[in-house]
Amino acid sequence: MKAVQLRQSILQAAVQGKLVPQNIHDEPASELLERIRQEKARLAKEGKIKKEKPLPPIIENEIPYD
């Protein structure tokens, strides 16, 4: 396997969460994201942080790997 292929394989495994042990007690990412959204909304309403601007959509050719 060439270095470039090895690097891509490692990146793919990292993105899929296969390089670290998984904890069965971890909450799903969707629940964590929802808690973060709620906390950010609360802080923005209280004036402690600025309201976030929406991110531009990701274009297909900007995705570096499958």
Number of C-alpha atoms within 10 A of each C-alpha: 6 6 8 9 10 11 12 14 13 14 15 15 13 12 12 10 11 12 12 9 7 9 7 7 6 8 9 9 9 9 10 12 11 11 12 12 12 12 12 17 16 13 14 14 12 10 10 10 12 12 12 9 6 6 6 6 6 8 7 7 7 7 8 7 10 6
